[in-house]
Amino acid sequence: MQAVSVARASFMALERITITQTHARSGGPNPTRGKVHPNSRLAGTFEDDFFYSYAKGETDRIYARAAELEDQKNAIRRSAKAEGRVLTPDERRIMLLTPGALKILKVLLELARTCAGKVFPTWEWIEQKSGRSRATVHRALKNLAAVGLLDKQRRCVPIKPTADRPKTKNEQTSNVYRMRFPDCFVRFLPRKMRPVPLPDDVVQGEVDRIEAIAAMRLWRSPRQVATEDFEEAGLRRIMLSLATAIEREESQKNGQPLIDSFILRTDGVGLIGQRFTV
């Protein structure tokens, strides 16, 4: 009886113990303590493919069209209410445009025009140039990306581990941005702001070109697929070795052609007709 009482007392004491554990913001542990956001790419490895130069006046046209969409918000909302329908996905994206978002877009477009399309400012620089708070900048960048006017890519740089973060290899740096105007919003613009449509022969030629490229890609070898479709070096190396093994195995299934199969005779039928009769 004495042993049972001690056991019960021990279990009662354990039930009162509360274990506190701190979790990372994402819900999982962060053993490296590295301040790197998800989907970040190493700086200096992708910028040449990400940036592009804007044509003369293109940045002004992007801002003018975005401002026109922001002006059309109330008209779109009234039209949907009069027709008794809900807003379409494109119309809901237009509702995200605000004067603060347009101000941030204008600042980024001015930087793109003066820096040949290479836009990677810090949030502090955007706050200073736009005169908006940090919360407004964060909300504006998020809304512009959701609308489709802004493409953003996070970057990180390699660093040496420190005493407080011995396992950290990378650290976050400024993001890179590029601006564009989605084609799905052209129908909301007035006719004077719409681009001139391409001739039918040019459109059909582009369709034929895309179909020809798709047809050629269907005849790629496994090694070509592994080389072109996988960017990560380690995964590409694994897929190349697998593709090489597949091609080697498939080559064993095709028998070697007959040496004298090209000799044409009419003295018999089939292979017999291709040899001299004795």
C-alpha positions in Angstrom: 0.0 0.0 0.0 2.8 2.3 0.8 4.4 1.7 -2.6 1.1 2.4 -4.4 0.7 5.7 -2.5 4.1 6.9 -3.5 3.6 6.0 -7.1 0.3 7.9 -7.2 1.9 10.9 -5.6 4.6 10.9 -8.1 2.2 10.8 -11.1 0.2 13.6 -9.5 3.3 15.7 -9.3 4.3 15.0 -12.9 0.9 16.1 -14.1 1.4 19.6 -12.6 4.6 20.1 -14.4 4.2 22.3 -17.5 6.9 22.2 -20.2 7.5 25.5 -22.0 9.2 25.4 -25.3 9.8 28.3 -27.7 9.0 27.8 -31.3 10.0 29.6 -34.4 7.6 31.9 -36.2 6.9 29.3 -38.8 5.9 26.7 -36.2 9.1 24.7 -36.3 12.4 24.9 -34.6 15.2 27.0 -36.1 18.4 25.4 -35.0 20.7 27.7 -37.1 19.1 30.9 -35.9 19.6 32.3 -39.4 17.5 35.3 -40.4 16.7 34.0 -43.9 13.2 34.0 -45.3 11.8 31.1 -47.3 12.3 31.0 -51.1 15.4 33.1 -50.9 18.1 32.7 -53.6 21.8 33.4 -53.3 22.7 36.9 -54.4 24.7 37.1 -57.6 23.4 33.8 -59.1 20.1 34.9 -60.8 20.0 38.7 -61.2 21.1 38.6 -64.9 18.0 36.6 -65.8 15.7 38.4 -63.4 16.4 42.0 -64.4 15.4 43.5 -67.8 15.8 46.9 -69.4 12.7 49.0 -70.0 12.0 50.6 -73.3 11.8 54.3 -73.6 8.6 55.5 -71.9 7.6 52.0 -70.7 7.9 52.9 -67.0 5.6 55.9 -67.5 3.1 53.8 -69.3 3.0 51.2 -66.5 2.3 53.8 -63.9 -0.3 55.5 -66.0 -2.2 52.2 -66.6 -1.9 51.3 -62.9 -3.3 54.7 -61.9 -6.2 54.3 -64.4 -7.0 50.9 -62.8 -7.1 52.6 -59.4 -9.5 55.2 -60.7 -11.7 52.5 -62.2 -12.2 50.8 -58.8 -15.5 52.5 -57.9 -16.9 52.1 -61.4 -16.1 48.4 -61.4 -17.7 48.0 -58.0 -20.9 49.9 -59.0 -21.1 47.9 -62.3 -21.0 44.6 -60.5 -23.6 45.7 -57.9 -25.9 46.9 -60.7 -25.6 43.6 -62.5 -26.2 41.6 -59.3 -23.0 39.6 -59.6 -19.8 39.1 -57.5 -16.5 40.5 -58.5 -14.3 38.4 -60.8 -10.8 37.4 -59.6 -9.2 40.1 -61.8 -11.6 42.7 -60.4 -10.8 41.6 -56.8 -7.1 42.1 -57.6 -7.8 45.6 -58.8 -9.5 46.5 -55.5 -6.1 46.0 -53.8 -4.7 49.1 -55.5 -4.5 52.1 -53.2 -2.9 55.6 -53.4 -0.2 54.4 -51.1 0.6 51.4 -53.4 0.7 53.7 -56.4 3.2 55.9 -54.6 5.5 53.0 -53.9 5.1 51.8 -57.5 6.1 55.2 -58.8 9.2 55.3 -56.7 10.3 51.8 -57.9 9.6 52.7 -61.5 11.7 55.9 -61.2 14.5 53.8 -59.8 14.1 51.3 -62.7 14.3 54.1 -65.3 17.5 55.6 -63.8 19.2 52.3 -63.0 18.6 50.4 -66.3 16.1 48.1 -64.7 18.2 47.0 -61.8 16.0 47.6 -58.8 17.0 46.3 -55.3 16.4 49.1 -52.8 16.1 48.6 -49.0 12.9 49.2 -47.2 14.5 52.2 -45.4 15.3 53.8 -48.9 11.7 53.2 -50.0 10.3 54.8 -46.8 12.5 57.8 -47.2 11.7 58.4 -50.9 8.0 57.7 -50.6 7.4 59.4 -47.2 5.4 56.4 -46.1 5.7 54.3 -42.9 7.2 50.9 -42.8 3.8 49.2 -42.4 2.5 51.1 -45.5 5.5 50.0 -47.5 5.1 46.4 -46.4 1.4 46.4 -47.3 1.9 48.2 -50.6 4.6 45.7 -51.8 2.4 42.8 -50.8 -0.6 44.2 -52.7 1.4 45.1 -55.8 2.7 41.6 -56.0 -0.8 40.2 -55.5 -2.2 42.4 -58.3 0.7 41.3 -60.6 2.3 44.7 -61.1 5.4 43.7 -59.2 7.7 40.6 -59.2 9.7 40.2 -56.0 12.6 37.8 -55.2 14.2 37.5 -51.8 18.0 37.3 -51.7 20.6 36.1 -49.2 24.3 36.3 -48.9 26.8 33.8 -47.4 28.3 34.8 -44.1 30.8 33.4 -41.6 29.3 31.7 -38.6 29.4 33.7 -35.4 29.6 32.6 -31.7 25.9 33.1 -31.1 24.9 31.5 -34.5 27.5 28.8 -35.2 25.4 27.0 -37.8 24.3 30.0 -39.8 25.6 30.1 -43.4 23.4 32.7 -45.1 21.9 36.1 -44.1 19.1 38.1 -45.7 19.9 41.0 -47.9 17.8 43.4 -50.0 15.1 42.0 -52.4 15.1 42.5 -56.1 12.1 43.9 -58.0 10.8 44.2 -61.5 7.6 45.9 -62.7 5.2 44.9 -65.4 1.5 45.4 -66.5 -0.5 42.1 -66.7 -2.3 41.6 -70.0 -5.5 40.5 -68.2 -6.1 44.1 -67.1 -5.9 45.6 -70.6 -9.7 45.2 -71.1 -10.4 47.6 -68.1 -8.4 50.4 -69.7 -9.8 53.0 -72.1 -9.2 52.5 -75.8 -6.5 55.2 -76.0 -4.4 53.4 -73.4 -4.6 49.9 -75.0 -1.7 48.7 -77.0 -2.1 48.4 -80.8 -3.1 44.8 -81.6 -0.7 42.7 -83.6 -1.5 41.6 -87.2 -3.2 38.2 -87.6 -0.2 36.8 -89.5 2.1 37.7 -86.7 -0.2 36.2 -84.1 -0.5 33.0 -86.1 3.2 32.8 -86.7 3.8 33.0 -83.0 1.3 30.2 -82.4 3.0 28.0 -85.0 6.4 28.7 -83.4 5.2 27.7 -79.9 3.6 24.5 -81.3 6.8 23.6 -83.2 8.9 24.1 -80.1 6.5 22.0 -78.0 6.7 19.2 -80.7 10.5 19.3 -80.7 10.6 19.1 -76.9 8.6 15.8 -77.0 11.5 14.1 -78.9 14.2 15.1 -76.4 16.3 12.3 -75.0 16.3 11.6 -71.2 19.7 13.3 -70.9 18.5 16.4 -72.7 15.5 16.6 -70.4 17.6 16.3 -67.3 20.0 18.9 -68.5 17.4 21.5 -69.5 14.7 21.0 -66.9 16.7 20.9 -63.7 18.5 24.0 -62.5 19.9 22.7 -59.2 23.3 21.2 -59.7 23.0 18.3 -57.3 19.6 17.2 -58.6 20.7 17.6 -62.2 23.7 15.4 -61.6 21.4 12.7 -60.1 18.9 12.9 -63.0 21.7 12.8 -65.6 23.0 9.5 -64.1 19.5 8.1 -64.0 18.9 9.2 -67.6 22.2 7.6 -68.8 21.2 4.3 -67.1 17.8 4.4 -68.8 19.3 5.1 -72.2 21.8 2.3 -71.8 19.1 -0.1 -70.8 16.9 0.9 -73.8 19.7 0.6 -76.2 20.1 -3.1 -75.3 16.5 -3.8 -76.5 17.2 -2.8 -80.1 18.9 -5.7 -82.0 21.8 -5.1 -84.4 20.6 -4.9 -88.0 21.7 -7.6 -90.5 24.9 -6.9 -92.3 23.7 -7.9 -95.7 20.1 -6.5 -95.4 20.9 -3.8 -97.9 21.6 -6.3 -100.7 18.6 -6.3 -103.1 17.8 -9.5 -105.1 14.7 -10.8 -106.7 15.5 -14.6 -106.6 13.4 -15.3 -103.6 11.2 -14.0 -100.9 12.3 -12.2 -97.8 15.9 -12.6 -96.7 16.4 -15.5 -99.0 15.8 -13.2 -101.9 18.6 -11.0 -100.8 21.2 -13.8 -101.2 22.6 -15.6 -104.3 20.9 -18.9 -105.0 23.1 -21.9 -105.3 
